Amino acid sequence: MKLITAVIQPKMLERLCSALRKAKVPGITVVEAKGFGRETFLSDWDFAGYLTPKTKVELAVNDDQVEALVELIQKTVTTGKSGDGMIFITDVLGSVRIGSGESGEVALQ
């Protein structure tokens, strides 16, 4: 299992959610965040204290879904400009569905 974490521009969230639903992703977690990256250093802002609004979207998926979903996310949220965001892929050691007790990849369905 993998955890895909996409840090995106907030204005792209609705578009991404729609694309992920069409791809039949069973669930996501969304967190409002702030941060800075390369786009901050290219502006006139004082980067020492300036944080840009971002949205963090997380989805746990089976290994065979990672490549297609990363490509989908990238195509869906890109504007071609600095500040579009980042995608991180991390290993998940396990998962347990709280209500049913299902575990592992079955819990992701």
MIMAR-747358 format. One record per residue: x, z, y of N, C-alpha, C, O in turn. Coordinates in Angstrom, 3 decimals. Layout:
<nodes>
X,Z,Y,X,Z,Y,X,Z,Y,X,Z,Y
...
</nodes>
This chain:
<nodes>
0.838,0.000,-1.174,0.000,0.000,0.000,0.883,0.000,1.238,2.009,0.499,1.229
0.343,-0.569,2.290,1.053,-0.628,3.567,0.118,-0.182,4.688,-1.103,-0.292,4.576
0.703,0.315,5.756,-0.022,0.617,6.971,0.444,-0.365,8.028,1.624,-0.404,8.373
-0.481,-1.154,8.537,-0.186,-2.074,9.625,-0.618,-1.384,10.910,-1.778,-0.999,11.053
0.306,-1.231,11.835,0.017,-0.645,13.133,0.285,-1.705,14.188,1.408,-2.193,14.317
-0.738,-2.056,14.935,-0.596,-3.043,16.002,-0.825,-2.350,17.332,-1.870,-1.735,17.545
0.140,-2.446,18.221,0.001,-1.923,19.573,-0.267,-3.138,20.452,0.591,-4.007,20.609
-1.473,-3.186,21.022,-1.935,-4.394,21.711,-2.445,-4.072,23.111,-2.588,-2.907,23.483
-2.714,-5.118,23.874,-3.356,-4.953,25.168,-4.813,-4.540,24.939,-5.484,-5.115,24.081
-5.308,-3.566,25.683,-6.682,-3.102,25.492,-7.724,-4.219,25.581,-8.728,-4.177,24.871
-7.504,-5.201,26.429,-8.479,-6.281,26.590,-8.595,-7.157,25.345,-9.523,-7.960,25.245
-7.677,-7.019,24.403,-7.701,-7.823,23.177,-8.400,-7.116,22.012,-8.552,-7.699,20.938
-8.824,-5.872,22.215,-9.399,-5.095,21.111,-10.662,-5.730,20.543,-10.782,-5.867,19.325
-11.591,-6.115,21.382,-12.845,-6.686,20.892,-12.589,-7.955,20.082,-13.185,-8.159,19.025
-11.705,-8.795,20.585,-11.352,-10.037,19.888,-10.733,-9.731,18.521,-11.068,-10.370,17.524
-9.824,-8.743,18.484,-9.165,-8.388,17.229,-10.163,-7.796,16.237,-10.144,-8.150,15.058
-11.029,-6.904,16.697,-12.032,-6.305,15.803,-12.915,-7.382,15.177,-13.215,-7.325,13.985
-13.320,-8.336,15.958,-14.149,-9.431,15.455,-13.407,-10.220,14.377,-13.979,-10.537,13.334
-12.144,-10.534,14.626,-11.347,-11.292,13.649,-11.134,-10.493,12.369,-11.182,-11.056,11.276
-10.899,-9.191,12.491,-10.686,-8.357,11.301,-11.968,-8.205,10.488,-11.914,-8.164,9.259
-13.105,-8.122,11.146,-14.389,-8.059,10.416,-14.635,-9.354,9.658,-15.072,-9.329,8.508
-14.355,-10.494,10.303,-14.515,-11.793,9.639,-13.589,-11.912,8.438,-13.916,-12.584,7.460
-12.423,-11.254,8.513,-11.466,-11.259,7.404,-11.825,-10.220,6.340,-11.107,-10.055,5.354
-12.949,-9.520,6.553,-13.470,-8.527,5.608,-12.550,-7.319,5.423,-12.474,-6.749,4.334
-11.860,-6.939,6.481,-11.071,-5.710,6.450,-12.061,-4.554,6.418,-12.941,-4.482,7.276
-11.938,-3.633,5.436,-12.951,-2.594,5.274,-12.965,-1.519,6.348,-13.976,-0.835,6.507
-11.886,-1.348,7.086,-11.891,-0.326,8.117,-10.607,-0.312,8.918,-9.552,-0.733,8.443
-10.713,0.181,10.147,-9.552,0.321,11.025,-9.674,1.637,11.784,-10.745,2.240,11.838
-8.577,2.065,12.360,-8.562,3.210,13.267,-8.015,2.719,14.596,-7.016,2.001,14.633
-8.669,3.106,15.692,-8.263,2.671,17.022,-7.962,3.899,17.868,-8.738,4.853,17.893
-6.820,3.866,18.566,-6.404,4.959,19.427,-5.995,4.380,20.781,-5.210,3.434,20.847
-6.533,4.955,21.858,-6.074,4.570,23.188,-4.721,5.226,23.418,-4.524,6.402,23.113
-3.792,4.446,23.960,-2.431,4.952,24.141,-1.858,4.466,25.463,-2.452,3.632,26.146
-0.706,4.996,25.808,0.059,4.526,26.956,1.508,4.420,26.521,1.968,5.166,25.657
2.218,3.487,27.126,3.624,3.336,26.781,4.291,2.324,27.676,3.691,1.818,28.625
5.545,2.031,27.366,6.216,0.967,28.093,7.083,0.176,27.140,7.519,0.683,26.107
7.322,-1.042,27.490,8.152,-1.940,26.707,8.866,-2.887,27.645,9.077,-2.574,28.817
9.230,-4.023,27.138,9.978,-4.993,27.934,9.241,-5.422,29.194,9.867,-5.650,30.230
7.908,-5.535,29.117,7.159,-6.010,30.284,7.320,-5.080,31.477,7.280,-5.536,32.620
7.501,-3.787,31.237,7.667,-2.825,32.317,8.981,-3.060,33.045,9.037,-2.946,34.270
10.024,-3.383,32.321,11.330,-3.583,32.921,11.398,-4.881,33.713,12.288,-5.050,34.547
10.467,-5.801,33.463,10.456,-7.071,34.175,9.669,-6.996,35.470,9.635,-7.961,36.233
9.031,-5.848,35.726,8.210,-5.704,36.927,8.963,-4.913,37.994,10.091,-4.469,37.782
8.325,-4.752,39.121,8.920,-4.000,40.223,8.622,-2.507,40.145,9.040,-1.751,41.022
7.910,-2.072,39.115,7.526,-0.667,39.002,8.748,0.196,38.697,9.736,-0.269,38.128
8.656,1.427,39.079,9.684,2.407,38.732,9.474,2.787,37.269,8.573,3.562,36.948
10.297,2.246,36.394,10.077,2.422,34.962,10.298,3.853,34.485,9.960,4.175,33.346
10.851,4.708,35.320,11.107,6.089,34.892,9.817,6.853,34.616,9.813,7.755,33.778
8.716,6.515,35.299,7.494,7.277,35.098,6.281,6.418,34.862,5.167,6.939,34.815
6.450,5.138,34.714,5.320,4.223,34.621,4.963,3.929,33.167,5.811,3.497,32.386
3.709,4.164,32.812,3.230,3.887,31.463,2.051,2.925,31.547,1.146,3.108,32.362
2.069,1.906,30.703,1.003,0.906,30.693,-0.041,1.270,29.645,0.314,1.762,28.574
-1.328,1.039,29.930,-2.360,1.266,28.917,-2.155,0.328,27.724,-1.892,-0.861,27.899
-2.273,0.859,26.547,-2.165,0.102,25.299,-3.252,0.584,24.349,-3.855,1.635,24.564
-3.495,-0.177,23.315,-4.409,0.229,22.264,-3.673,0.119,20.940,-3.059,-0.907,20.646
-3.737,1.174,20.146,-3.087,1.167,18.832,-4.163,1.003,17.764,-5.112,1.784,17.691
-3.997,-0.021,16.944,-4.938,-0.309,15.862,-4.187,-0.145,14.549,-3.128,-0.739,14.351
-4.744,0.666,13.654,-4.100,0.899,12.358,-5.036,0.480,11.234,-6.240,0.728,11.290
-4.468,-0.162,10.206,-5.236,-0.497,9.027,-4.361,-0.358,7.797,-3.244,-0.873,7.755
-4.868,0.332,6.808,-4.188,0.491,5.527,-4.688,-0.610,4.602,-5.893,-0.805,4.443
-3.746,-1.325,3.993,-4.118,-2.484,3.177,-3.278,-2.538,1.914,-2.229,-1.902,1.816
-3.756,-3.306,0.956,-2.976,-3.566,-0.244,-1.816,-4.496,0.103,-1.905,-5.280,1.048
-0.740,-4.406,-0.655,0.468,-5.169,-0.365,0.218,-6.674,-0.236,0.837,-7.339,0.594
-0.681,-7.203,-1.052,-0.907,-8.650,-1.043,-1.673,-9.137,0.187,-1.817,-10.346,0.370
-2.163,-8.240,1.027,-2.907,-8.615,2.223,-2.054,-8.604,3.487,-2.473,-9.121,4.522
-0.880,-8.029,3.410,-0.084,-7.775,4.609,0.254,-9.046,5.374,-0.015,-9.137,6.572
0.826,-10.006,4.714,1.292,-11.211,5.404,0.153,-11.923,6.139,0.305,-12.303,7.301
-0.968,-12.101,5.477,-2.097,-12.803,6.088,-2.663,-12.024,7.272,-3.021,-12.618,8.289
-2.748,-10.693,7.147,-3.318,-9.889,8.228,-2.381,-9.795,9.428,-2.839,-9.798,10.570
-1.089,-9.713,9.185,-0.132,-9.705,10.289,-0.225,-11.028,11.050,-0.224,-11.042,12.281
-0.304,-12.122,10.324,-0.451,-13.434,10.960,-1.757,-13.509,11.750,-1.777,-14.028,12.866
-2.837,-12.999,11.181,-4.129,-12.993,11.867,-4.064,-12.184,13.162,-4.544,-12.631,14.203
-3.474,-11.004,13.095,-3.357,-10.163,14.286,-2.545,-10.881,15.354,-2.944,-10.940,16.517
-1.407,-11.422,14.951,-0.538,-12.086,15.919,-1.246,-13.258,16.590,-1.186,-13.401,17.811
-1.910,-14.089,15.810,-2.610,-15.247,16.371,-3.774,-14.827,17.266,-4.074,-15.501,18.251
-4.420,-13.733,16.931,-5.614,-13.303,17.651,-5.295,-12.689,19.015,-6.039,-12.906,19.972
-4.218,-11.937,19.120,-3.977,-11.186,20.357,-2.883,-11.769,21.252,-2.656,-11.256,22.348
-2.212,-12.807,20.820,-1.111,-13.321,21.628,-1.603,-14.090,22.856,-2.567,-14.853,22.801
-0.905,-13.856,23.954,-1.129,-14.649,25.161,0.100,-15.497,25.460,0.062,-16.388,26.309
1.184,-15.210,24.754,2.434,-15.917,24.989,3.268,-15.303,26.099,4.307,-15.845,26.477
2.810,-14.168,26.622,3.531,-13.512,27.716,4.111,-12.188,27.241,3.682,-11.628,26.232
5.087,-11.705,27.983,5.662,-10.409,27.685,4.575,-9.337,27.809,3.759,-9.376,28.730
4.572,-8.386,26.881,3.583,-7.316,26.934,2.435,-7.499,25.965,1.498,-6.701,25.970
2.481,-8.537,25.128,1.415,-8.757,24.147,1.348,-7.639,23.119,0.277,-7.374,22.573
2.466,-6.976,22.843,2.449,-5.848,21.924,3.432,-5.979,20.784,4.335,-6.815,20.806
3.239,-5.133,19.785,4.109,-5.072,18.615,3.259,-4.809,17.379,2.175,-4.231,17.459
3.775,-5.245,16.243,3.155,-4.942,14.955,4.211,-4.254,14.098,5.334,-4.742,13.963
3.841,-3.124,13.526,4.731,-2.378,12.645,4.105,-2.317,11.259,2.887,-2.186,11.130
4.930,-2.412,10.228,4.464,-2.335,8.843,5.241,-1.221,8.159,6.471,-1.242,8.114
4.507,-0.247,7.627,5.158,0.876,6.960,4.564,1.075,5.569,3.413,0.721,5.311
5.362,1.642,4.690,4.894,1.954,3.341,3.962,3.164,3.377,4.182,4.104,4.141
2.937,3.130,2.558,2.018,4.254,2.395,2.239,4.810,0.995,2.147,4.077,0.010
2.526,6.086,0.908,2.805,6.706,-0.385,1.547,6.967,-1.193,1.607,7.039,-2.420
0.418,7.108,-0.532,-0.824,7.357,-1.240,-1.982,7.448,-0.272,-1.795,7.484,0.945
-3.186,7.486,-0.830,-4.390,7.650,-0.020,-5.461,8.305,-0.880,-5.504,8.110,-2.095
-6.322,9.081,-0.238,-7.431,9.741,-0.919,-8.654,9.633,-0.024,-8.605,10.020,1.143
-9.748,9.110,-0.558,-11.012,9.070,0.172,-11.613,10.471,0.078,-11.881,10.970,-1.015
-11.819,11.092,1.223,-12.221,12.501,1.261,-13.553,12.743,0.557,-13.669,13.687,-0.224
-14.555,11.912,0.818,-15.886,12.146,0.270,-15.989,11.975,-1.241,-16.667,12.753,-1.912
-15.313,10.954,-1.778,-15.467,10.655,-3.202,-14.301,11.110,-4.058,-14.431,11.230,-5.276
-13.160,11.364,-3.428,-11.975,11.743,-4.189,-11.217,10.559,-4.753,-10.187,10.745,-5.402
-11.706,9.330,-4.521,-10.982,8.152,-5.003,-9.595,8.133,-4.370,-9.412,8.553,-3.228
-8.620,7.637,-5.138,-7.271,7.627,-4.606,-6.586,6.292,-4.879,-7.060,5.474,-5.668
-5.466,6.101,-4.206,-4.689,4.879,-4.365,-5.378,3.684,-3.721,-6.146,3.837,-2.770
-5.098,2.483,-4.248,-5.638,1.250,-3.681,-7.163,1.193,-3.763,-7.803,0.543,-2.937
-7.747,1.868,-4.753,-9.212,1.893,-4.889,-9.845,2.541,-3.659,-10.938,2.152,-3.247
-9.172,3.518,-3.077,-9.709,4.227,-1.912,-9.775,3.314,-0.690,-10.502,3.611,0.259
-9.036,2.219,-0.696,-9.018,1.315,0.453,-10.163,0.324,0.443,-10.375,-0.377,1.432
-10.897,0.250,-0.636,-11.949,-0.756,-0.766,-13.250,-0.292,-0.152,-14.240,-1.024,-0.177
</nodes>
